[in-house]
Amino acid sequence: MVVPENGLSGALNAKVIGSGNQAIILAHGFGGDQSVWDKILPCLINHYRVLVFDWIFSGAVKDPNLFDPVKYSSYEAFANDLISLADELNLKSSVFVGHSMSGMIGCIASIKRPDLFKRLILIGASPRYINADDYEGGLKNSEIDDLISNMSSNFGNWATAFASLVVDANDPLSVDIFSKCLQRMRPEVAVPLAKTVFYSDERDILEKVLTPCTIVQASKDVVVPNSVAYYMQDKIKGECTVEIIETDGHFPHLTAHQQLLDVLTARMSLNEPTNISS
């Protein structure tokens, strides 16, 4: 990616809003954009400086040609972008909140640059989605193959169906938020990115993560079973806790945002506790 004149932060629609001594970075997952944080953002900015941005694959990014499927065929390139973005905005000792694929990206970035994050909060993160002999990732290889095939054949129909599958169907407004994010993606970006995400295996990096972690897991997540959260907790060498939020689906920041805010309140590790409520 050639960084535009206004920097990486300009390319990724990044902005830091709010006030306070502590900085928080909110990083969305596959198919999303920064709008997925809209339910929790108004509460956070009353107490913290919050960085929101759109990953280079997002349909909200103005220049779609910035996404290089070869470069971004691994999480490494995303982690490098995250580091560059934090450096450009002079953010140190931030709390990193990463949803889904961004959870693993944050882990990799924390290994490369331990100074950047004081805590990782990983929402629905997974080091591997496909089951293995000694590991329950939640999905079969054939299911991922079918997902990629359906994306390739009719992306619009797939996006609508996928949103209804991974967001609690009892919350149609939240389903619609994610569905619109997905529909803004270009298929030529979404398909190779889906391969990167769903065929990934980052289990080997977990033991290198020393930054304190909080793993936030929805109680019923069709994408990531609870066993993954406890697997990660067992493998991560640093301090690591698991918080189960009682909600269905892969997007607790959309369907159970107050519960998520309660977890964030408890895990910010600030000198003075802050009560965040919507």
Phi, psi and omega in degrees: 000129173273118183290127180296169182300329180273014172083175179297324180298324176291319180297326184261014178055035185283143173210144176252121182230160181096186182214162181130168182280332184267135176257142177236136175251124178254118183240117183283170182257193181306133175082353184261185167210183187296346179295341180292347179265003189300332182286331182258343185299315182301328179283320183293321187289349175288341187234340188224161166272123188241126173264123171240148181200169176249127175299158186300339180275349187293145176293347179278347178289132189291324182254099183293344182283354180288338180279120178250109185298335178285311179300316185265035177273003174215165179289343183303315181295323177294320178297320178296321176297319180298316178298314180298320180295315179297319179294318181299325182263005177058047178259124178231153177051041179278162167267121181262122177248109183240127179265134172056240182302330180292337175300313180289326176299316178298322177299314180297317179297323180292329176290318180292320185223082182299340182286344188284328189232133174269339176204145172252129173244111190252113184259115178059034182279154178210132176280342180200129183268339185265136178300148172227175184303321184248021189206133177256099178273340176110339185228150175271155178302321180295327178292323176292319177302316180295320179300313180296320180296317180293323176299317184289327186278322180206086188297320182300311179296319180298316183300317179297315181293320182294319179300319179292334181281318189264345174252141182308117182296342177282359178236076187299330179294320178290322175302317182294323179300311182288324179300318180294323175300312180300316183296337179282345179286148173274137179304325181290347172264315186295320185292308178296327178294320178300323177296317178301315185287304192281342174261005184289155173215100183247023183299328184291340183278343189301321181292347180269353182279115181249344177295135178306137186234146165236122179260119181256123186231130172290146185295330178226094183243115183291339182270316185232111178289158181301332181300330179295318180300316181285331173297312179298317179301320181291324186274329181291129186281329180283180176303131183209126178237157179243131176241120178263123177260131182282090176199158176268151172096178188260005187230069179298336178290345174261319190259345181214053190294327180291323176297321178294318177300323177297320178294315179300319178302315184287337190246010182288339178057041178273162178295325179239123180297143181239133178266111179258127176214151181271000000 
